[in-house]
């Protein structure tokens, strides 16, 4: 198994587990918190903002690791 295959597998599993975590920890509680359909849809839609914030923080952390990799590896 090559390095590129491993990178693709890690990325794929990250997306799948991240989506499952969003559904289980954010979307489902937002859906169950309201009674009417439009409130439920609005709650799930607004939870996408929290998901976007988590993605931005993760990308920023990954960029910092890449930027300072030479300091960490020595």
Residue pairs with C-beta under 8 A, 6 or more apart in sequence:
22 47
22 51
26 47
26 50
26 51
27 44
27 47
30 40
30 43
30 44
30 46
30 47
31 40
31 43
31 44
33 43
34 40
34 42
34 43
65 72
